[in-house]
């Protein structure tokens, strides 16, 4: 068990050293909440639009703490054509909420704690799997590209793929 933890820690630290930050200001303590930090970053415009369409702004501006596995605009662009536009329609709000809450874990789980997990239960009730492959940390099929983007009510870990609940 100790050997596995040391291996996972080494892999995760290697990922941290190789990961390029989305914006250089993200690694210090941010005064804003999760939504403010994401909105000010410039790489999460689609995510912020989806949060607004799902009426989750108030929740993610709340006390928390929250851990958000945040897909970038490029991650949303990987979805089949028309998917994002369809999800943003009012009649698909429940599906959008299910997808977005699948990216949020209650509590503040910093990078150093992620390596100790095999899975995490999301706000929507389903688990995401946390694994290491080579020198990468994965959440389901998404690669973590940047970690510990701090907000006053939690932390954001940047991922390169939108997570889809079952």
C-alpha positions as CSV (number, residue, x, y, z in Angstrom):
1,X,0.0,0.0,0.0
2,X,2.8,2.4,0.9
3,X,4.7,1.5,-2.3
4,X,1.5,2.2,-4.4
5,X,1.0,5.5,-2.6
6,X,4.6,6.6,-3.2
7,X,4.3,5.6,-6.9
8,X,1.1,7.5,-7.3
9,X,2.5,10.5,-5.5
10,X,5.6,10.5,-7.8
11,X,3.4,10.2,-10.9
12,X,1.1,13.0,-9.8
13,X,4.1,15.2,-8.9
14,X,5.5,14.5,-12.4
15,X,2.2,15.6,-13.8
16,X,2.3,18.8,-11.8
17,X,5.8,19.6,-13.1
18,X,4.8,19.0,-16.7
19,X,1.3,20.6,-16.6
20,X,1.1,24.1,-18.1
21,X,-1.0,26.5,-16.2
22,X,-4.1,27.8,-18.0
23,X,-3.2,31.3,-16.8
24,X,-0.3,32.2,-14.6
25,X,-2.4,34.0,-12.0
26,X,-4.4,30.9,-11.2
27,X,-2.1,29.3,-8.7
28,X,-2.2,31.9,-6.0
29,X,-5.1,32.3,-3.6
30,X,-7.9,33.8,-5.5
31,X,-10.3,36.2,-3.8
32,X,-13.2,35.1,-6.0
33,X,-15.4,32.1,-5.8
34,X,-15.4,29.1,-8.2
35,X,-17.5,30.9,-10.8
36,X,-15.6,34.2,-10.6
37,X,-12.2,32.4,-10.9
38,X,-13.5,30.4,-13.9
39,X,-15.0,33.4,-15.6
40,X,-11.9,35.6,-15.1
41,X,-9.6,32.9,-16.5
42,X,-10.7,33.1,-20.1
43,X,-10.4,29.3,-20.8
44,X,-13.8,28.3,-19.3
45,X,-16.3,30.4,-21.2
46,X,-18.4,27.4,-22.2
47,X,-18.3,26.0,-18.7
48,X,-19.5,29.4,-17.3
49,X,-22.2,29.6,-19.9
50,X,-23.4,26.1,-19.0
51,X,-23.3,26.9,-15.2
52,X,-25.5,30.0,-16.0
53,X,-27.9,28.0,-18.2
54,X,-28.3,25.3,-15.5
55,X,-29.0,27.9,-12.8
56,X,-26.0,26.7,-10.8
57,X,-24.3,30.0,-10.3
58,X,-25.8,30.6,-6.9
59,X,-24.7,27.1,-5.8
60,X,-21.1,27.4,-7.0
61,X,-20.9,30.9,-5.5
62,X,-22.0,29.4,-2.2
63,X,-20.0,28.6,0.8
64,X,-18.8,25.2,-0.4
65,X,-16.1,24.0,-0.3
66,X,-16.2,22.4,-3.8
67,X,-13.7,20.6,-5.9
68,X,-14.5,21.2,-9.6
69,X,-12.9,19.1,-12.4
70,X,-13.3,21.9,-15.0
71,X,-13.3,21.2,-18.7
72,X,-11.8,23.9,-20.8
73,X,-13.4,25.4,-23.9
74,X,-11.3,23.0,-26.0
75,X,-12.7,20.1,-24.0
76,X,-16.2,21.2,-24.8
77,X,-15.2,21.7,-28.5
78,X,-14.4,17.9,-28.6
79,X,-18.1,17.0,-28.1
80,X,-20.0,16.1,-31.2
81,X,-21.2,19.1,-33.2
82,X,-24.3,20.7,-31.8
83,X,-24.1,19.0,-28.4
84,X,-23.2,22.2,-26.4
85,X,-25.9,24.2,-28.1
86,X,-28.4,21.5,-27.4
87,X,-27.5,21.2,-23.8
88,X,-27.8,25.0,-23.3
89,X,-31.5,24.9,-24.4
90,X,-34.0,25.3,-21.5
91,X,-35.7,21.9,-22.3
92,X,-32.3,20.2,-21.6
93,X,-31.6,21.9,-18.3
94,X,-32.0,18.6,-16.3
95,X,-29.4,16.8,-18.5
96,X,-27.1,19.8,-18.3
97,X,-27.4,19.9,-14.5
98,X,-26.6,16.1,-14.3
99,X,-23.5,16.7,-16.5
100,X,-22.2,19.7,-14.6
101,X,-22.8,18.2,-11.1
102,X,-20.8,15.2,-12.3
103,X,-17.8,17.5,-12.4
104,X,-18.2,18.7,-8.8
105,X,-17.0,16.9,-5.7
106,X,-18.1,18.1,-2.3
107,X,-15.2,19.4,-0.2
108,X,-11.8,20.7,-1.1
109,X,-9.6,18.0,-2.6
110,X,-6.2,19.4,-3.3
111,X,-3.8,17.7,-5.7
112,X,-1.8,16.1,-2.9
113,X,-5.0,14.3,-1.8
114,X,-6.1,13.2,-5.2
115,X,-3.3,10.6,-5.4
116,X,-4.7,8.9,-2.3
117,X,-8.1,8.3,-4.1
118,X,-9.3,5.7,-6.5
119,X,-12.6,7.4,-6.9
120,X,-14.6,10.3,-5.7
121,X,-18.4,10.7,-5.3
122,X,-19.7,13.7,-7.2
123,X,-22.5,16.0,-6.3
124,X,-24.8,14.1,-8.7
125,X,-24.2,11.0,-6.7
126,X,-22.1,9.1,-9.2
127,X,-18.5,8.3,-8.8
128,X,-15.6,9.4,-11.0
129,X,-12.6,7.1,-11.2
130,X,-9.2,8.5,-10.5
131,X,-6.2,6.7,-12.0
132,X,-2.7,7.3,-13.1
133,X,-1.4,6.3,-16.5
134,X,2.3,6.7,-17.2
135,X,2.9,10.3,-16.0
136,X,-0.7,11.4,-16.2
137,X,-3.5,11.7,-13.7
138,X,-6.9,10.7,-15.1
139,X,-10.5,11.4,-14.0
140,X,-12.4,8.8,-15.9
141,X,-11.2,9.4,-19.5
142,X,-10.1,13.0,-18.9
143,X,-6.5,14.1,-18.3
144,X,-5.8,16.5,-15.5
145,X,-3.8,19.3,-17.1
146,X,-3.5,21.8,-14.3
147,X,-4.2,21.5,-10.6
148,X,-5.0,23.5,-7.4
149,X,-6.6,26.6,-9.1
150,X,-7.7,28.1,-5.8
151,X,-10.9,29.9,-5.1
152,X,-12.3,31.2,-1.8
153,X,-14.9,28.4,-1.8
154,X,-12.8,25.5,-3.2
155,X,-10.4,24.4,-5.8
156,X,-10.5,23.8,-9.6
157,X,-8.5,21.0,-11.3
158,X,-8.5,21.6,-15.1
159,X,-9.3,18.6,-17.4
160,X,-9.2,18.2,-21.1
161,X,-12.4,16.3,-21.7
162,X,-16.0,16.8,-20.6
163,X,-17.1,14.0,-18.2
164,X,-20.4,12.3,-19.0
165,X,-22.4,10.6,-16.3
166,X,-23.9,7.2,-16.9
